[in-house]
Amino acid sequence: MEKLKQVLELKQQGYQKVTNVINYLASHDRSHLLAEESFRTLDPEAAFKPAKLAAVLLVTAVGIPMLWMGEEFGQSTRQTPNQPNKLQWSLLKNQPNHELLEYYKHVILLR
């Protein structure tokens, strides 16, 4: 329980305010969650379950959530330094991708 308190107590971690904490799952330096090797080999239903859990944790965690472009609808491209990484809007035609977007909208509203 003490470790949990240390993680949740931001001042113990050196942050002055909650707004100094930025949480993210992916960034320009890190691939999208669904691009990770362990997710690429799963069927879409199995892969999107942990993506939804990650969305809940990201959006409800103390601090400010940062979404990397396409993360909210399951874009699974890998990051390549200094290369364009266009959004794949056509993914929204797939049911799992569309459901993930709706899920993100729902947890953001709950926040």
C-alpha positions as CSV (number, residue, x, y, z in Angstrom):
1,M,0.0,0.0,0.0
2,E,2.9,2.3,0.7
3,K,4.3,1.9,-2.8
4,L,0.9,2.8,-4.2
5,K,0.8,6.0,-2.2
6,Q,4.2,6.9,-3.4
7,V,3.1,6.5,-7.0
8,L,-0.1,8.5,-6.5
9,E,1.5,11.2,-4.4
10,L,2.9,13.5,-7.1
11,K,4.8,15.8,-4.7
12,Q,6.9,12.8,-3.5
13,Q,7.9,12.3,-7.1
14,G,9.1,15.9,-7.4
15,Y,6.0,17.4,-9.2
16,Q,4.8,20.7,-7.9
17,K,1.3,20.5,-9.4
18,V,-1.0,17.9,-11.1
19,T,-0.7,19.9,-14.3
20,N,3.0,19.2,-14.4
21,V,2.3,15.5,-15.1
22,I,1.8,14.4,-18.7
23,N,0.7,10.7,-19.2
24,Y,0.9,9.0,-22.6
25,L,1.0,5.6,-24.2
26,A,2.7,6.6,-27.5
27,S,4.7,9.6,-28.7
28,H,6.9,10.5,-31.7
29,D,9.7,8.4,-30.0
30,R,7.5,5.3,-29.3
31,S,5.3,3.2,-31.5
32,H,1.6,2.9,-31.0
33,L,0.5,0.2,-28.5
34,L,-1.0,-1.9,-31.2
35,A,2.2,-1.8,-33.2
36,E,4.1,-3.6,-30.5
37,E,5.1,-7.2,-31.5
38,S,2.9,-8.8,-28.9
39,F,-0.2,-7.1,-30.2
40,R,0.4,-7.6,-33.9
41,T,0.2,-11.3,-33.6
42,L,-3.2,-11.2,-31.9
43,D,-6.6,-11.3,-33.5
44,P,-8.2,-7.8,-33.4
45,E,-10.7,-8.6,-30.6
46,A,-7.9,-9.8,-28.3
47,A,-5.6,-6.9,-29.2
48,F,-8.2,-4.2,-28.6
49,K,-9.1,-5.4,-25.1
50,P,-5.8,-4.2,-23.6
51,A,-5.9,-1.1,-25.8
52,K,-9.2,-0.2,-24.1
53,L,-7.8,-0.9,-20.6
54,A,-4.8,1.3,-21.5
55,A,-7.3,4.0,-22.6
56,V,-9.1,3.9,-19.2
57,L,-5.8,4.1,-17.3
58,L,-4.5,6.9,-19.4
59,V,-7.6,9.1,-19.2
60,T,-8.3,8.5,-15.6
61,A,-4.8,8.8,-14.2
62,V,-3.7,11.8,-12.2
63,G,-2.3,14.4,-14.6
64,I,-2.9,15.4,-18.2
65,P,-3.5,12.7,-20.8
66,M,-1.7,13.0,-24.2
67,L,-3.0,11.1,-27.2
68,W,-0.7,10.5,-30.1
69,M,-2.4,10.9,-33.5
70,G,-4.3,7.8,-34.4
71,E,-4.0,6.2,-31.0
72,E,-7.7,6.8,-30.3
73,F,-8.8,4.6,-33.2
74,G,-6.1,2.0,-33.1
75,Q,-3.6,3.1,-35.7
76,S,-0.8,0.5,-35.5
77,T,2.0,2.1,-37.5
78,R,5.5,1.9,-36.1
79,Q,7.4,5.1,-35.5
80,T,10.3,5.8,-38.0
81,P,12.5,8.7,-37.1
82,N,12.3,11.6,-39.5
83,Q,9.7,9.9,-41.7
84,P,6.1,11.0,-42.2
85,N,3.5,8.9,-40.4
86,K,0.1,9.8,-42.0
87,L,-3.1,9.1,-40.2
88,Q,-4.9,6.0,-41.7
89,W,-8.5,7.3,-41.6
90,S,-9.6,4.2,-43.5
91,L,-9.2,2.2,-40.3
92,L,-12.4,3.7,-39.0
93,K,-14.3,1.5,-41.5
94,N,-13.2,-1.5,-39.4
95,Q,-15.5,-2.3,-36.5
96,P,-12.8,-2.7,-33.8
97,N,-11.2,0.6,-34.8
98,H,-14.5,2.4,-34.8
99,E,-15.4,0.9,-31.4
100,L,-12.1,2.0,-29.9
101,L,-12.7,5.6,-31.0
102,E,-16.2,5.5,-29.4
103,Y,-14.6,4.0,-26.3
104,Y,-12.1,6.8,-26.1
105,K,-14.9,9.3,-26.5
106,H,-16.8,7.7,-23.6
107,V,-13.9,7.6,-21.2
108,I,-13.0,11.2,-22.0
109,L,-16.6,12.2,-21.2
110,L,-16.3,10.4,-17.9
111,R,-13.1,12.3,-17.1
